[in-house]
Amino acid sequence: MCVAPGSIRSGITETTIQHLPEDVDWQLFGKLQPAIGEGFAPPESVTGVIAMLASEDGSFITGTEIRVDGGTHQ
């Protein structure tokens, strides 16, 4: 089983914008905006999935990838 988080707020997402190249194509970010809405999801969006998978409720979930990305990687 694999949990694949994406578009989740973290230390990296909070500081990366400062390190983008000067010639970055901002239109690419604009194309992602409808998928991520107002920004990145909180880390708790992933922790709830992990907690469920580690509990008895997740005992029959096997061999699959669970994406927690708000639909940005369809």
Secondary structure, 3 states (H helix, E strand, C coil): CEEEECCECCHHHHHHHHHCCCCCCHHHHHHHHHHHCCCCECCHHHHHHHHHHHCHHHCCCCCCEEEECCCCCC
